[in-house]
Amino acid sequence: MAAIPKKWKYSMKTKLSDWLWVLPAAALLLGGCTTALTLQPTPTERPAQTRTLPLPTPTLTPQPPTLPCPPTPTPTPTPEFINLEIPQYISPDYRWYVTTTMEGKERVTMTVSLDAGQVVWLVEDLPYEANIPWGFSFPVPFYWSKDGRYLYYTHRGSGDGCFAGDIHRVEDLFRLDLTNGEVIKILDVGGTWVAFSPDEQYLASVSFGASGIQITNLATGQTQTLDLLVRQEDIGMETDQRYIVWAPNSRSLVFVIMSGVCSYPGESFYNWTVRVDLSPLSQRVLLEKDDRDLVPVLWTEQNQILTRDREGYLFWMNPADGSVVPVE
């Protein structure tokens, strides 16, 4: 391409600058006109090759993934068998296991098996029987003998309200000989709280606030009933008797008479701690009308009774005079 003479360049620049005043003057003259002035763009030289920029990708709000619709749930059928379990269902040596099964409302069975089926005793297989007002009644294990030979079991109603079935409740008592599967009935004993003596020769039982504590000699079958020391009609409140705890020598025990049950946020309003001695058979109040709700937990070898109050604090009770001191 031929070079442009310097003189021509200068003259073009000069002429263009001389005419720049024309543009603002034209704008002033045409400001009031209705005819629009159309300016034609000055063509510019474009390169032979062009690069097209990609369009920006719009930002999308993330959407949760579309999950397939879950299948329509199939109603779970009512189980045909129901197993009932409480802590006493396993023997202390962990070798015997009790299974109580209710088959609908038709039959109730109880089996006792050794070492996952090595020996299986079918203890009961009876028709289902409603026990109004206690609900249905079923066999449950109650006590395993220390020599590992016997299982004592009872029939317990499901219960209702504040006097519902407790693990200490006994309505009748049977004994299963684990060596041969033989079952015998142990007298006509029962109560809302029942406890074997440590030597397994005596059975102590209480029944709400209806009567005094009973002591049964399992060898002779003799049952002796003591007087009820705190009567409902005397204090004007519902009473109950609970927490039988035997002395290590099996010659004495303590239990609690509770007032205001079923009508107080705690277990009771007041507690009376009573001591019973077997030789000769007698009873006396150790702690009277205690508002801490002290109940016995354990009678130790040191001839102290561990007790707790309604808040869970522990105290040592002197079994001779009923005095208590906090556990340090």
Buried (B, 14 or more C-beta within 10 A) or exposed (E): EEEEEEEEEEEEEEEEEEEEEEEEEEEEEEEEEEEEEEEEEEEEEEEEEEEEEEEEEEEEEEEEEEEEEEEEEEEEEEEEEEEBEBEBBBBEEEBBBBBBBBEEEEBBBBBBBBEEEEEBBEBBEEEBEEBEEBBBBBBBBBBBBEEBEBBBBBBBBEBEEEBEBEEBBBBBBBBBBBEEEEEEEBBEBBBBBBBBBBEBBBBBBBBBBEBBBBBBBBEEEEBEEBEBBBEBEEBEBBBBBBBBBBBBEBBBBBBBBBBBBEEBEEBBBBBBBBBBEBEEEEBEBBBBEBEBBBBBBEBEEEEBBBBBBBEEEEBBBEBEEBEBEEEE
